[in-house]
């Protein structure tokens, strides 16, 4: 039985070490027909492995590894095979360019270029290069190149390779937008975008020795900012039909995978958790999560989880939830509850546009946190969007709950303080703020609000006014019935709180319903047991809820 890899991205290693490989080699045929092409897909959808595959196919240095493609689909295409191992190739991945500062990023790029030079030791003694070219080559080799020389590195290395091999060069750049993402989050976006734009312009636009340039990335950065002036530049994003099945797993591929490992009974689970993406018109599964789940199952752990939540780049959901206004929170809530939103998607973006409300859903779509539910108007880029599967829903839920817990922790003592100070207006304001940030009010049942309020009143048992210990009581018998909630101090000299909750059917009834709650406390003598225990200060509140708002009435003259 073949081994299963969840981390190897080197095509040769996958084939040589007999790992299970889902044949994506027909991607090579599509790449052959491109001059400049960018393929955008979410993280962990097989971009680097596909680029490694292109390298081993095109590279003139890998003729001894031509056997890697024996028996694979591309080996049957006679026209494509004519291109096998015919070109010098510059293959770089920028996925590790996330160093946090501009200077460190430039240093890392210099290290990447050095590795390319070391792949071609024959150049330093080549009779086809003059001394000035060899000096510049050595500056790359020993990482002494200036920033300007690094911007020209792709063009210069293409020139040297062409002169030596007398063949035009293939440039493969994987995860081209990672340095731009890091630059945006670290505050040096303008400098980084100018460097990347200058490097790509020299390497592609003004490069007479270029056979083709293939890029992968997560986002389609606007052509004007990065790929200025490139003609015949094609972008294949998740909305395009072409190459829609070349990244990620199709249903048939997942079915074959499960069949091979005798896990056919897991197909429905895999579909629920890791399917749901729509690339072009092709249904796609998250390949990394599928492999992780199968690998885990083979080890005897049959429990689907959100594997993707632990990958890089998932901070985007938290960032948007942190910054979201009430409308965005409500829309996220609809998505989590299984609904979809009709939105206009921006096909081209820059990272500095991430924070615009109008672009949030575009970023979430292209980074894999949403899927296209239905095409409304392709020409206007209008789509219905939804959460793809249980794995991504789990990311939203976990992130939202973590954020909500942080949000409420800071407000719990303020709510308790307002109640103890008999400031019902302040307490009401704080409670409405929290309600507006919560993920759901479910079916507006009293049990939800009861539990929600009880959780808010738990402040580690500490009262900032008196350093007294408090305990929360719920549905306890008192007088002629059971009150909803009470906050009871250990010290009899401190006030205790009784709260009765009501659900209003209409917003306009909030005030009267909260008064009804007060009346119920009086009529059913809920205060009696506390008076009997010796408490002199008893604060009574009636709270009426309607969706994400409330009204608090306090019993006067207590």
N, C-alpha and C positions, 0 to 999 in steps of 0.2 A: 504494500500500500504506500502511495506517495506521501511524503511529508507535507504538512500544511504550514505555510508561512503567513505570519501576521505583521511582519516588519521588514522583510527583505525587499529592496527596491532596485536591486541590480539584476538585469535580465539574465546575464550569463550565470550568476549564482543560482537563480531560480531553476534554470534548465539543467546545469551541470550537477546540481545537488539533488535532482529528482523531486523537486517540490511540485505540488499540484499547480498547474498553470492554465488559466482560462485564456484561450487563444484570442488575442487582440491584434494579431499581426496584419490584418487587412487595413489597419490604420496607416501602415506604411504606404500602401497604394494611394491613399488619399493625400498623404504628405508629399508624395512624389509630384503630384499635380499642383502644388502650391509654390508660389514665389515667396510670399510672406504670409504667415498665418498665425493667429493667436487662438488658442483653445482655453476657454475659461470653465472651470469646474470647482466645486467646493473642495476643501482640504480632505485628504485621505480618500480620494476617488481614483487613484491609480495614475496620476499625471507623471510622477517621477519614473515609475516603472515603464510607462509607455515611451518616455523620452530616452530612457536607457536602451530600450528595444530599438528605437530609431538610430541611436549611436552605433550599436553593434551591427546594424544592417548597413548603414551608409559608410562607416569608417574604413578608410583605406588601410588603417593600422590593424584592423580586426579580420583580415582575410583568413587567418588560421581558425577563427571562430565562426566561419560561415556555416558549420554544421549545426549551430544552435537553432537554425530555422528549418532543419530537416523535418519533414512530416507536418509542419505547421502550414496554415492556410496560404500564406504568402508564397511558399515554395512552389505552389502550383500555378502562380501567375508569371508567365514567361516574360512579359514586358517589364514587370516590376523587378524581376531577378536581374535584369540587365544593369540595374543601378546598385546592385549589392556590392559593398566594399569598394566603391569607385571614387570616393571623395575624402579629402582631408576634412575632419570634423572638429569644430570647437563646441564642446558640450560643457555647459556650466549650469549649476543650480544655485539660486540665490536664497534658498530656503533658510540658510543659517545666517543671513544678513539681518540680524535683529539685535545688534549690539548696544543700542540705546543712545549713541552719540554719533555725530557726523564723522568725526575723525576716526573713531573705531570702525565705522562702516567702510570708510575708504580704505583703511588698513586691511579689513577683511576682503574687500574686493581685490586688492593687490595680491593677497594670498591665493585667491581663486584663480587669478590670471597666472600666477607663478605655477600653479598645478598644471594648467594647460601647457605652458612652455615645457615643463618637465616631461610631459607626454611625448614631446617631439624633440628628443636630444639631438637628432640628426640635423636640426636647423643650425645649431651653433657652429658647425663645421661645414655648412653647405657652401658649395662653390657658386651657388646662384644668388647668394646674399652678399652685399658689399659690407665693408667694415662698419659704416655708420649704422646699418641695419642690425648688425650683430651686437653693436654696443647697446642699442636700444633694447634688443632682445635680452641682453644680460641685465639691463635695468629691471626688466620684468622678472627675470629669473631670480635675482637677488633682492627683490622687493625694494628697489631704490627709485622706482618710477615716480615722477611727479603726478599730481592730481590730473593735470592736463594730459600727460602721457597715458594715464590710465583711461581717460575718456576716449582716447584714440586706440586703445589696446585691441579691440575687436577688429578694427579696420587694419591696424598694423600687422597683427598676427595672420589675418586673412591674406594680406599681401605676401608675407614671408612664406606661408604655406603654398600659395599659388606658384610663387617663383620656384620653390623646391620641387613640387609635385606636378606642376603644369596642369593643374586641375582646379576648378573653382571650388569654393569652400561651402560646407553646410554649417550653419550656426544654429545650435539648439540651446535655448535658454529656458530653464525650468523655474517656476515660481517667481516670475519676473517682478511681481508687485509686492513681495514680502518686505524689501527694504523701504518701500513707500509707506506701507502700513506701519512699520516701526517708526519711521520718520514722523508720521502724523501723530502717533501717540506720544512721541518723545520731544516734539516741538522743533524739529528742523526740516519740515516738509519741503519748503521752498528750495533749500540748498540741495536736498536729495533728489528732488524731481528734476532740477536743472542738470545734475550730474548724470542721472539715468537717461534723460532726454538727449543730452550731448553724446553719451556713449552709444545709444541706439542709433542716433542719427548718423554718426560717423561709421558705425558698423554695418548699417543697412542701407541708408539712403545714398551715401556717397561712396559705397564700396563696389568697385568694378569687378571684384573677384569673388563675389557672392553667388553661389548657386541657388540657395534657398535659406530662409530663416524661419524657424518654427519656435513659437513661444507657448508656454502654458502659464496660467495664473488663476487666481481666484476671482478677480474682478476685471472687467473691461475698462481700463482707465482711458479717459477721453483722448482721442487721437491727437487733438490739438496740443495736449500737454506733454505727451510722451512720444508718440509716433508721428511727429509732424512731417508732412511732405512725402510720406511713403505711398507710392502708387501700388496697385494690385495687392493691397493689404486686406486680407479677409479675416473676419472675427467670427468664431463659432462658439457662441455662448450656449447656455442651457435652453434657450428658446429656439435654437436653430435645429433643423431636421438633419442636416449633414453631420456626420460623425456622432450622432446622438447615442449610438450603442457602443462607442469605443472607450468610454470611461464609465466605470461602475459595472455592475452585473445585471444582465437581463434575467427575466423569469426563467427562460430555458437554461441559462448558465447556472443559476442557483439550483434548479431542479437536477441538472446533471451532477452538480457538486454534492448535493444531498444524497443522490442515488449512489455515488461512488463511495461515500463514507457510511452508507446504510442508515441514513437519517431522514428517510422520506417522511416519517411521522412528524418531523420538525418544520416542514415547509410552511404550514399555516402560522406557526409562531414567528418564523423568520419574516413572513410577509407582514404580519401585524406590527412588528417592531422595527424592521429595517428596510422595508419597501416604501413605496409612495412617492418617489421622485419622478418627475416627468421631464426628460431631456428631449426637446423637439417633440416628437410624437411617440417616444419610446419610454416604457415603464422601466425604471431603474432602481436597483437595490444599492444600499450603501455597502461597498465591497469590503471595507475594513471591518465594519461591525459584523457583517455576515461571517467573515473568516474568524473573528474573535469569538463569536458565539459558537460556531462549529468546533473550534479548537477547545473551548471550555467544556462543551458537551462531551467531546471525546474523552476528556479527562474526568468525566463523571459529575460535572456540575451543570445541571440542566436548569438554568435560571437566566432568562433574558434580562439584561440590564442595559443601561445607556452607556455603552463603551465610548461613544463619540464624545461624551461629556468631558472626558479626561484628555482630549486632544487639544493641541494649541489652537488659539484663535476663537475659543468659545466665550471669551469675555465680552463679545459684542452684544449678546442678549442682556447681560448684566448692565452694561453701559446704557443701553436703551431704556431698560427698566428704571435705572437710577434717575435718568433725565426726563422720564415720561410725564406728560401732563395727564389730567383726568381722562381726556378723550383717548389718549394712547393706551392708558391702563385699561379702559373699558374695551378697546379693540383687542388688546392682548387677551383679555378675559374671554371675549367671544371666540377667539382662535382656540384657546385652551379647552373651551366647551364644545369644540368640534364644528364651529361655524366657519364661514369663509368671508373674506373681505374683497370688494372690488377696488382695485388700485391701478393707477398708471405707473408703469415701471420705467425708470430711466435706463436705457441701454448702455449709456456711457456715463462714467462718473469720475470724480477725483476724490481722494480720501478726505480732503477738506470739506467735502459736501456730505460727509457721513451724518452730521448733526442736524441737517435740515429735515424737518418733519416729512416733507414730500419725498425724501429719498430713503427714509428708514426701511420701508418695505422692499425697496430695490436691493439694498444691502443684505437684508435677511433672506431674500430669494436667492441671490447669487452666491451667498455663503452657505446655503444648504439648510437654513432654518425655516424656510417656507417652501411650498411647491405650488405649481400652477394647477389649480383645480379645473379651470375652464378658460379658454381663450374668448374674450369678449370682442376685441378688435385688435388683431395683430398689427395692422398698419399704424395704429395709434398706441401700441404697446399697453393696452388695457387688458388686465387679467383678473380673474378671481383667484385669490391666494388662500392657502390653508396650511396647517401644520402637517407634515408628511406622514408621520407615524408615531408610535408610542415612544420610541427612543427620543425623538425631538420634543414631544410633549413633556416627557420626563425632565428634559433640560429646562424648559420653560417653567414647569411647576417648581422644580428644585430651586432654580434661580430666583423666581418670584417669591417663594416662601422664605428663602434666606434673606432677601432684601426686605421683605415685609417684617420679618422678625427684628432685623436691625432697626428698621424704622419705628416699630412700636416700642422696642426696649427703651428708646430715648424719651418716649411720651408716656409710658406707664406711670412713672412717679408723678408727672405733672397732672395726670387724670386723678390719681388718688389724692394729691394735695388739694386740687380744686374741690373735690367732694368733701374733704375734711374741713375746708374753709367755708363750706356752704355756698360756694360760688358756682351755681348750676349753669350759668351762661358760659363761663370759661370751660367747665367740664363738657358742656354740649359742643362747644367749638372744637375742643381736642378730639372728642369722640367722632365728630363728623369728618375731621381730617383723616383719622385712621380708617373710617369706613370707606372713604373715597379711594384709599390706597389698597384696600383688601382685594383679594382676587375674585371673590364671589359672595353674593348674598343668597346663593342657592335658590330655594323655592320660597324664600321669605317666611320661613317657619320659625316659630318662637324658639325652638330648640337650638337653632343655629345661633341666633343672637344671644341667647342665654349662655351658651358655651363660649362664644366669642367674647362677651363682656366678662365672664368669669376669668378667662385667660388674661385679659387686660388688667384685672384687679390683683393678679398675683405679682407682687413686686418684691419677691424674695423675703416676704414677711417683714419688711422694714418700713417704718413710717418716718419720713424725713423731719416731721414736726417734733416728735416726742421721743424718738429712738425706741418706740414701743414695738412689740411684736404683734402682728395681726394674722388672723387666719380667715380663710374664705369658707363660708358655709353655703350649700346649695340645696334647695328643695327640702328644707328642714321644717318639721312641724312646729307651729307656734300659734297660740290662740285657737282660732277655729279653722285653720287651714295650713297651707305650706307656702312660705314666701319663696321668691325666686332666688335671691342672693342676699348674703349679708357679709359684712366685713367686721370682724369682732376682735377688739384689742384684748390683750392679757390684763392690762391695767384698767380697773373699773373707773378710774378718773378720766379716762380718755373716751372720746365718742365712738360709738359703733354706728354702722351704716346698714340700712335695709333698702334693698332695691327691688321693685316690682316692674316687670317688662310687659309691654303690649306690642302687638303688630297692628299697624294701621293699614286699612285697605286703600286709603287715599291719602295723599300728602296733606290735604287740608284738615284731616282729622287728627293729625299728630298731637296738637295741643290738648284737645279734649280727651284723647285716649290716654295721654300721660296723666291727666287729672283723674281719669277713671282708675288708673293704677294706684294713685294715692288713696283714692276713696276705698279701694279694695283692702289696702293695708289697714285703714281705720276700721272698716266694717268687720273684718275678720280678726281684728285684734292681734296682728302680727307682732306688735311691740311688747305684748304682755310678758312673754318668756324672758325678754331682755331686761325688762323692769324688775321681774322677779329675781333675776340673777344679780341685781344691784347696779345696773348701768343707769346713770342719770342723764347722760347725753346720748340721744338716739336721733340720727339724721335719716329722714325718709325721703327717697327719691322715686318718682315714677318716670320711666323712660319708655317712650313710644318710638318704634322703628318703622320706617318706610324705605325700602330699598337701601340706598346708601346715604340716608340722612336720618335724623332723629330729633326728638324734642324732650328736654328734661324739665320736669316740674318738681319743686321741693316743697315738702310739707312745712308750712310756715309756723312760727311761734312755738318751736320745739324747745 
